Amino acid sequence: MRILIVDDEQDICEILQYNLETEGFEVVTANSAEEALQLPLNEFSLILLDVMMGEMSGFQMARQLKDSPVTAQIPIIFITALDGEDNLVKGLNIGADDYIAKPLSMKEVKARVRAVLRRTAKALPQQGATPITTSDNRICYEGITLDLNAKTVTLDGEELICTKLEFELLSFFLQHAGMVFSREELLKYCWPQDVLVLGRTVDVNITRLRKKIGRYGKQIMATTLRSKSFQRNLLLSIGGVFVLFAICFSFYQYQREKEYKIDILHSRLQMYNYEMVQTLGDDSLTNSRLFRDYVGRHSMEGLRVSVIDKNGRVLLDSYEAQVDSLGNHLQRTEIQQALRDGNGYDIKRLSQSTHETYFYSATRFGHVIVRTAVPYSAELTRSLQADSTYIYYAVALTLLLGVVLYYITHRISRHIGYLREFAMKAEEGEELDHELERRLPDDELGDISHTIIMLYWKLRHSEEDKVRIKRQLTQNAAHELKTPAASIHGFLESILDHPDMPEDKKKHFLERCYAQSERMSKLLQDMSALTKLDEMDDSHSKARQEYRQVNVLQVIQSALDDTALQLHDKGITPSLQLPRHIEVLGDASLIYSIFRNLIDNVIAYATGASRLAIVCKETESEGRHFYEFLVSDNGPGVEPQHLDHLFERFYRIDKGRSRKLGGTGLGLAIVKNAVAVHGGTATAQLTSGGGLTIRFTLARF
């Protein structure tokens, strides 16, 4: 059987090739996906594939192989430093038969290779078999199958990775197909009872589940009504205040109307009192014959007239001739008001003499009080009732303003809904467009919403950049460390497992182990230097406060002395154009690392170069003084598209990333960061006539 090994690490290829050939396999190696695709792939029984390679990754190559009917049946085993669960699942979903994470054991690799080849040979005749769709421990719905025992979900024949909560939701919906549930019911049946969950969390999880199950999301119905709580609460709050105001206003108007009717009756009786006094005169008020004669001539239905002195004694009464039996009236309400204010009245008081209910109106004239009273008849009661017309007006106005209030709150809640929709999409990680921003109002609420959205975009981009850089650094660091570790482990394991190995082969393996250990040591040193530089990023850090005056000329000469042998072997002659005195405030070891990494970069990558030029001049920018350095060579240079990426961590120009030159991919990243902590900047440009020039500045103070 022929096996193809595709890995950008030559040492890994060599170890795997040696061990598989000892098992009787015919092995072919390729150092990139592009190189492997040029081979007659249908002749291979198995492909061992790395993931992190050059322009085409192992995932991309595997997907291309599975999409082609010619190569779709070739089994693939991924052998890579990417050991995360997401990467493993991604590789298996593409169609890989196994996934081995570095560092690896040769015994394990050989066992897995044999297992995959046995399994593939047995599985080929069974292609096209109908899968099981019903069983006691499964729930099936079209292309969805739930295994309730294993807690797994299969979607169209492929395993779907779901969280425990997503599994419970999907299981619940499938077991209750055609039914509609509220948020509260879903929280009750699908969420743990001891966990505090907000209602909107239900929407988020259902939306995420629908997205995961793809085209089946629309068929499995889980209706969750969007909450109108904001509009309802706003409407109830403002409407409640308005209704309370309307009730208070109506009550006030009712009392005012009632008082107005009472004032009219009181005024009519007051006029009667004044007319009687003017007709009879003050001296004749106590004359019984004249009093009764006047009342008889000016009598109204049920009218009762009394003359009372200021001590409360009744002098005359139109109903009762024997006034001594009437008792003292000094404490009567209308009498007290008349004595105090000149007139007064009392409403609905029962008379002790006639046992009828009267409306009393009293007026003080000098030393006597004239009091008139009318009984509460049905007609008088109706005349004193408040007019109810204003109530209908108030109700109509309330309804009209209620409609206006609903429209206003609906408009506000709609705009709040746009923000809510934006927030939900942001929380779910969905793609966000700018349509939501265009639907926001052109007012203060819109301004606030635009500000919130802009802050979100800035924060998201910042967080995405941080996450991207961190993920990239972690993945690259893991790959760069695991690769030499896997090589060393593989070489040593091969030597131990094959005691009869030829001496020249054993020596070669040991030399490769030493070279890989040197590479790992250099990588760890560079990563340590970058970590130190990251810690110094704060301008007020303790490290910066400990800066001292550094003689840069001595640093440059020290770096050239340390690399003199390598420069001589490469035929590179240093050329210096430096001032007689260069001193900066900084860290001597970091400044040394700048020049040492730049010189090492020329030695390693400037193939065919004969000159290394280091030029320095003084510059001034925004009132600060700098030393500007140009480190250039006359080698082949780089393609222009690489210039903006040269200072990125683990960035490599060689497409296959074979690392034949032994670099770690961190040298120029150290240069950039070391320059930055000394207040300068670093850029790359092509040298006129050929070659690469690194321009950087160092602040003098």
ZAMARGU-4260 file (C-alpha; in steps of 0.2 Angstrom, whole numbers, plus 5000, padded with zeros to 4 digits):
<rodrens>
0) 5000/5000/5000 | 5006/5017/4996 | 5004/5031/5009 | 5006/5050/5006 | 5013/5061/5020
5) 5010/5080/5017 | 5019/5091/5030 | 5029/5107/5029 | 5041/5100/5042 | 5055/5090/5033
10) 5060/5081/5050 | 5042/5075/5053 | 5041/5068/5035 | 5057/5059/5038 | 5052/5052/5054
15) 5035/5046/5048 | 5043/5039/5032 | 5056/5029/5041 | 5043/5021/5053 | 5030/5017/5040
20) 5043/5010/5028 | 5048/4998/5042 | 5030/4992/5043 | 5031/4988/5024 | 5022/5003/5017
25) 5028/5012/5002 | 5029/5031/5007 | 5029/5047/4997 | 5032/5064/5005 | 5027/5082/5000
30) 5031/5098/5009 | 5015/5107/5004 | 4998/5105/4999 | 5002/5112/4982 | 5015/5100/4979
35) 5004/5085/4985 | 4990/5090/4973 | 5002/5088/4958 | 5004/5069/4962 | 4993/5055/4956
40) 4983/5055/4972 | 4971/5041/4967 | 4986/5029/4968 | 4987/5031/4987 | 4978/5021/5000
45) 4980/5034/5014 | 4985/5052/5016 | 4993/5058/5032 | 4990/5077/5032 | 4996/5092/5042
50) 4985/5107/5044 | 4995/5123/5046 | 5005/5124/5030 | 5008/5137/5017 | 4995/5146/5006
55) 4984/5131/5006 | 4980/5123/5023 | 4977/5104/5026 | 4959/5108/5029 | 4957/5116/5012
60) 4966/5102/5004 | 4956/5089/5012 | 4940/5098/5007 | 4946/5098/4989 | 4950/5080/4990
65) 4932/5075/4997 | 4924/5086/4984 | 4932/5076/4970 | 4924/5059/4965 | 4941/5053/4960
70) 4949/5056/4978 | 4933/5056/4989 | 4936/5038/4995 | 4954/5040/5000 | 4955/5040/5019
75) 4964/5055/5028 | 4972/5056/5045 | 4976/5073/5051 | 4993/5075/5060 | 4994/5092/5067
80) 4999/5103/5082 | 4981/5110/5082 | 4974/5100/5097 | 4958/5110/5101 | 4941/5102/5101
85) 4935/5114/5088 | 4949/5109/5076 | 4946/5091/5079 | 4928/5092/5075 | 4931/5103/5060
90) 4943/5090/5053 | 4931/5075/5056 | 4917/5085/5048 | 4927/5088/5033 | 4928/5069/5031
95) 4944/5064/5039 | 4945/5046/5046 | 4956/5051/5061 | 4965/5065/5070 | 4981/5064/5079
100) 4988/5079/5088 | 5007/5083/5090 | 5018/5078/5099 | 5014/5061/5093 | 5020/5043/5097
105) 5026/5033/5082 | 5018/5017/5090 | 5001/5026/5091 | 5003/5033/5073 | 5007/5015/5066
110) 4992/5008/5075 | 4980/5021/5069 | 4986/5019/5051 | 4983/5001/5052 | 4966/5003/5060
115) 4960/5016/5047 | 4966/5005/5033 | 4956/4990/5040 | 4941/5000/5043 | 4941/5008/5026
120) 4943/4991/5018 | 4927/4984/5027 | 4917/5000/5025 | 4919/5001/5006 | 4907/4987/5001
125) 4893/4994/5013 | 4892/5011/5004 | 4874/5016/5000 | 4867/5006/5015 | 4851/5014/5022
130) 4853/5022/5040 | 4842/5017/5054 | 4828/5030/5057 | 4818/5023/5071 | 4822/5014/5087
135) 4817/5014/5106 | 4830/5026/5111 | 4830/5039/5097 | 4819/5053/5091 | 4819/5055/5072
140) 4812/5069/5061 | 4816/5069/5043 | 4835/5072/5043 | 4837/5075/5061 | 4840/5060/5073
145) 4842/5062/5092 | 4850/5049/5103 | 4843/5051/5120 | 4855/5039/5128 | 4871/5046/5121
150) 4864/5064/5120 | 4870/5066/5102 | 4862/5074/5087 | 4864/5069/5069 | 4859/5081/5055
155) 4858/5074/5038 | 4870/5060/5042 | 4883/5071/5051 | 4885/5073/5069 | 4879/5090/5075
160) 4889/5098/5090 | 4876/5105/5102 | 4876/5111/5120 | 4867/5102/5133 | 4853/5116/5133
165) 4852/5116/5114 | 4849/5097/5115 | 4836/5098/5128 | 4827/5112/5118 | 4827/5102/5102
170) 4822/5086/5111 | 4807/5095/5119 | 4801/5103/5102 | 4802/5086/5093 | 4792/5077/5107
175) 4779/5091/5107 | 4778/5094/5088 | 4764/5106/5083 | 4762/5114/5100 | 4766/5132/5105
180) 4775/5137/5121 | 4778/5153/5130 | 4794/5158/5137 | 4789/5154/5154 | 4785/5136/5149
185) 4801/5134/5140 | 4811/5140/5155 | 4801/5128/5166 | 4804/5113/5156 | 4821/5115/5148
190) 4831/5126/5160 | 4838/5121/5177 | 4826/5127/5191 | 4841/5134/5202 | 4847/5146/5188
195) 4841/5163/5186 | 4837/5166/5167 | 4830/5182/5158 | 4816/5180/5146 | 4826/5186/5131
200) 4839/5172/5134 | 4825/5160/5127 | 4825/5170/5111 | 4844/5170/5109 | 4845/5151/5112
205) 4831/5146/5100 | 4838/5158/5087 | 4855/5149/5089 | 4847/5132/5088 | 4837/5136/5072
210) 4853/5142/5064 | 4862/5126/5069 | 4849/5115/5062 | 4849/5125/5045 | 4834/5121/5034
215) 4825/5112/5047 | 4824/5127/5058 | 4808/5133/5050 | 4800/5116/5051 | 4802/5114/5069
220) 4790/5127/5076 | 4794/5135/5093 | 4784/5151/5093 | 4790/5164/5106 | 4781/5180/5105
225) 4792/5196/5105 | 4789/5206/5121 | 4781/5222/5120 | 4784/5225/5138 | 4793/5242/5135
230) 4779/5249/5125 | 4766/5242/5138 | 4776/5248/5153 | 4778/5265/5145 | 4760/5267/5140
235) 4754/5261/5157 | 4766/5273/5166 | 4762/5289/5156 | 4743/5283/5153 | 4741/5280/5172
240) 4748/5297/5176 | 4736/5305/5163 | 4721/5295/5169 | 4725/5299/5187 | 4725/5317/5182
245) 4709/5316/5172 | 4700/5308/5188 | 4707/5322/5199 | 4702/5335/5187 | 4684/5327/5185
250) 4682/5327/5204 | 4688/5344/5205 | 4676/5350/5192 | 4662/5341/5200 | 4665/5349/5216
255) 4667/5366/5208 | 4651/5364/5198 | 4641/5359/5214 | 4648/5374/5223 | 4643/5385/5209
260) 4625/5378/5210 | 4625/5381/5229 | 4632/5398/5227 | 4617/5402/5215 | 4604/5396/5227
265) 4613/5405/5242 | 4614/5421/5232 | 4595/5421/5228 | 4591/5418/5246 | 4603/5432/5251
270) 4594/5444/5239 | 4577/5439/5248 | 4585/5444/5264 | 4592/5460/5258 | 4575/5465/5250
275) 4566/5461/5266 | 4577/5472/5277 | 4576/5486/5264 | 4557/5485/5264 | 4554/5484/5282
280) 4569/5493/5289 | 4581/5489/5303 | 4569/5495/5316 | 4554/5485/5310 | 4563/5468/5308
285) 4557/5463/5325 | 4539/5469/5322 | 4529/5452/5322 | 4514/5459/5312 | 4525/5468/5299
290) 4537/5453/5297 | 4523/5440/5294 | 4514/5452/5283 | 4530/5454/5272 | 4533/5435/5272
295) 4515/5432/5267 | 4516/5444/5252 | 4533/5437/5246 | 4531/5419/5250 | 4539/5405/5240
300) 4535/5386/5241 | 4541/5379/5257 | 4550/5395/5261 | 4554/5398/5280 | 4561/5414/5287
305) 4568/5417/5304 | 4575/5433/5313 | 4588/5428/5326 | 4598/5440/5337 | 4617/5438/5338
310) 4616/5428/5354 | 4607/5414/5344 | 4589/5417/5351 | 4575/5416/5339 | 4565/5432/5338
315) 4553/5428/5324 | 4549/5413/5313 | 4537/5412/5299 | 4532/5393/5304 | 4532/5394/5323
320) 4523/5408/5332 | 4530/5401/5349 | 4548/5405/5346 | 4553/5401/5364 | 4551/5382/5360
325) 4564/5383/5346 | 4579/5384/5356 | 4595/5393/5354 | 4603/5393/5337 | 4620/5401/5341
330) 4629/5385/5336 | 4621/5382/5319 | 4633/5383/5305 | 4625/5396/5295 | 4624/5407/5311
335) 4642/5405/5315 | 4647/5410/5297 | 4636/5425/5297 | 4642/5431/5313 | 4660/5429/5307
340) 4659/5433/5288 | 4642/5443/5287 | 4633/5428/5278 | 4633/5409/5278 | 4624/5393/5273
345) 4622/5375/5278 | 4617/5361/5266 | 4605/5347/5270 | 4602/5349/5289 | 4587/5342/5297
350) 4576/5354/5306 | 4572/5349/5324 | 4556/5358/5324 | 4548/5352/5307 | 4559/5337/5305
355) 4562/5342/5287 | 4578/5344/5278 | 4582/5362/5273 | 4595/5372/5264 | 4599/5387/5276
360) 4605/5404/5271 | 4609/5418/5284 | 4614/5436/5283 | 4619/5448/5297 | 4611/5465/5298
365) 4618/5474/5313 | 4613/5466/5329 | 4601/5453/5321 | 4602/5439/5308 | 4589/5436/5295
370) 4589/5417/5290 | 4579/5410/5275 | 4577/5391/5272 | 4570/5380/5258 | 4566/5362/5259
375) 4575/5349/5249 | 4562/5344/5236 | 4565/5334/5221 | 4566/5349/5210 | 4579/5358/5222
380) 4590/5342/5222 | 4590/5342/5203 | 4594/5360/5202 | 4609/5358/5214 | 4616/5343/5204
385) 4632/5346/5194 | 4631/5346/5175 | 4637/5330/5168 | 4642/5337/5151 | 4660/5340/5156
390) 4662/5321/5161 | 4658/5316/5143 | 4670/5329/5137 | 4683/5323/5149 | 4681/5305/5143
395) 4682/5310/5125 | 4697/5320/5128 | 4705/5305/5138 | 4702/5293/5123 | 4709/5305/5110
400) 4725/5308/5121 | 4726/5289/5124 | 4726/5286/5105 | 4740/5299/5103 | 4749/5292/5118
405) 4749/5275/5110 | 4755/5281/5094 | 4770/5290/5103 | 4774/5275/5114 | 4773/5264/5099
410) 4785/5275/5089 | 4797/5275/5104 | 4796/5257/5107 | 4799/5253/5088 | 4815/5262/5089
415) 4820/5254/5105 | 4815/5238/5096 | 4828/5242/5083 | 4841/5243/5097 | 4835/5227/5104
420) 4836/5218/5088 | 4854/5225/5086 | 4858/5219/5103 | 4851/5202/5100 | 4861/5200/5084
425) 4877/5206/5092 | 4874/5194/5107 | 4871/5179/5095 | 4886/5183/5084 | 4876/5186/5069
430) 4882/5197/5054 | 4877/5215/5057 | 4872/5227/5044 | 4869/5245/5044 | 4850/5244/5040
435) 4846/5246/5058 | 4856/5262/5059 | 4846/5269/5044 | 4830/5265/5053 | 4834/5275/5069
440) 4825/5292/5071 | 4833/5309/5068 | 4831/5315/5086 | 4839/5313/5103 | 4835/5295/5104
445) 4842/5292/5087 | 4858/5301/5092 | 4860/5291/5108 | 4856/5275/5098 | 4869/5280/5085
450) 4882/5283/5099 | 4879/5266/5107 | 4880/5257/5090 | 4897/5266/5086 | 4904/5262/5103
455) 4899/5244/5100 | 4907/5243/5083 | 4923/5251/5090 | 4923/5239/5105 | 4919/5224/5094
460) 4933/5228/5082 | 4945/5231/5096 | 4940/5215/5104 | 4941/5205/5088 | 4958/5212/5085
465) 4964/5206/5102 | 4956/5189/5101 | 4963/5187/5083 | 4980/5192/5088 | 4979/5181/5104
470) 4972/5166/5095 | 4985/5168/5081 | 4999/5170/5093 | 4993/5155/5103 | 4991/5144/5088
475) 5007/5148/5080 | 5016/5147/5097 | 5009/5130/5100 | 5013/5124/5082 | 5031/5131/5083
480) 5034/5122/5099 | 5025/5106/5096 | 5034/5104/5079 | 5052/5102/5086 | 5045/5093/5101
485) 5037/5080/5089 | 5052/5079/5079 | 5064/5076/5094 | 5051/5063/5101 | 5050/5054/5084
490) 5068/5053/5081 | 5072/5047/5099 | 5058/5034/5098 | 5063/5028/5081 | 5081/5025/5088
495) 5074/5016/5104 | 5062/5005/5094 | 5075/5000/5081 | 5091/4995/5090 | 5098/4988/5074
500) 5097/5005/5065 | 5113/5009/5055 | 5125/5020/5064 | 5125/5033/5051 | 5106/5034/5052
505) 5106/5035/5071 | 5119/5049/5070 | 5109/5058/5058 | 5094/5057/5069 | 5103/5063/5084
510) 5110/5078/5074 | 5092/5082/5069 | 5087/5081/5088 | 5101/5093/5092 | 5096/5105/5078
515) 5078/5104/5084 | 5082/5107/5102 | 5092/5122/5097 | 5078/5129/5087 | 5066/5126/5102
520) 5078/5135/5113 | 5079/5150/5101 | 5060/5150/5100 | 5058/5151/5119 | 5071/5165/5120
525) 5062/5175/5107 | 5045/5172/5115 | 5052/5177/5132 | 5059/5193/5124 | 5042/5197/5117
530) 5033/5194/5134 | 5045/5206/5142 | 5041/5219/5129 | 5023/5217/5131 | 5025/5220/5149
535) 5034/5236/5146 | 5020/5242/5135 | 5014/5253/5149 | 5022/5270/5148 | 5023/5271/5167
540) 5030/5253/5170 | 5044/5250/5182 | 5055/5244/5168 | 5055/5261/5159 | 5058/5270/5175
545) 5075/5260/5176 | 5081/5265/5159 | 5099/5271/5158 | 5110/5280/5145 | 5116/5268/5132
550) 5130/5270/5120 | 5123/5263/5104 | 5140/5263/5095 | 5146/5250/5107 | 5130/5240/5106
555) 5131/5240/5086 | 5150/5235/5087 | 5146/5221/5100 | 5132/5214/5088 | 5144/5214/5073
560) 5158/5206/5083 | 5146/5192/5089 | 5141/5189/5071 | 5158/5192/5062 | 5161/5173/5058
565) 5143/5171/5050 | 5145/5187/5040 | 5162/5181/5034 | 5155/5164/5029 | 5141/5173/5019
570) 5153/5185/5011 | 5144/5200/5018 | 5154/5216/5022 | 5148/5228/5035 | 5147/5247/5030
575) 5144/5259/5044 | 5140/5278/5042 | 5137/5283/5060 | 5140/5299/5071 | 5154/5299/5083
580) 5143/5299/5098 | 5126/5290/5099 | 5117/5289/5116 | 5099/5285/5120 | 5089/5283/5136
585) 5084/5264/5136 | 5088/5246/5140 | 5105/5240/5133 | 5099/5222/5131 | 5084/5227/5121
590) 5094/5239/5109 | 5106/5225/5106 | 5092/5213/5102 | 5086/5226/5088 | 5103/5226/5079
595) 5107/5207/5082 | 5090/5202/5075 | 5092/5213/5060 | 5110/5207/5057 | 5104/5189/5059
600) 5090/5192/5047 | 5102/5198/5033 | 5113/5183/5036 | 5099/5170/5035 | 5088/5178/5021
605) 5098/5190/5011 | 5104/5176/4999 | 5119/5182/4988 | 5121/5199/4998 | 5138/5206/4999
610) 5135/5222/5009 | 5126/5226/5026 | 5124/5245/5028 | 5120/5253/5044 | 5117/5272/5043
615) 5112/5284/5057 | 5107/5302/5057 | 5098/5314/5069 | 5080/5320/5066 | 5067/5330/5075
620) 5048/5327/5075 | 5035/5337/5085 | 5049/5344/5097 | 5057/5328/5101 | 5074/5322/5095
625) 5077/5305/5087 | 5091/5295/5080 | 5085/5287/5063 | 5094/5271/5058 | 5094/5262/5041
630) 5099/5244/5041 | 5100/5238/5023 | 5107/5224/5012 | 5109/5221/4993 | 5101/5204/4993
635) 5086/5198/4983 | 5073/5208/4994 | 5055/5203/4996 | 5039/5205/4986 | 5030/5222/4989
640) 5015/5213/4996 | 5025/5206/5011 | 5032/5223/5017 | 5016/5227/5028 | 5017/5210/5036
645) 5036/5208/5040 | 5034/5213/5058 | 5020/5202/5062 | 5023/5187/5074 | 5027/5171/5066
650) 5025/5178/5048 | 5035/5169/5035 | 5038/5174/5017 | 5043/5156/5012 | 5026/5149/5006
655) 5030/5131/5012 | 5036/5136/5029 | 5049/5123/5028 | 5060/5133/5041 | 5075/5126/5032
660) 5084/5142/5037 | 5081/5139/5056 | 5071/5156/5059 | 5058/5157/5072 | 5047/5170/5064
665) 5049/5182/5079 | 5065/5192/5075 | 5057/5207/5066 | 5042/5206/5079 | 5055/5208/5093
670) 5063/5223/5083 | 5047/5232/5081 | 5042/5230/5099 | 5059/5234/5106 | 5059/5250/5095
675) 5041/5255/5101 | 5046/5254/5120 | 5060/5266/5116 | 5048/5279/5108 | 5051/5275/5090
680) 5044/5267/5075 | 5050/5253/5063 | 5045/5251/5044 | 5052/5241/5030 | 5055/5246/5012
685) 5064/5240/4997 | 5082/5245/4994 | 5085/5255/4978 | 5095/5243/4967 | 5089/5227/4976
690) 5088/5222/4994 | 5078/5226/5010 | 5080/5241/5021 | 5073/5242/5039 | 5071/5260/5045
695) 5068/5263/5063 | 5070/5277/5076 | 5075/5278/5094 | 5071/5293/5105 | 5086/5302/5112
700) 5078/5305/5129
</rodrens>
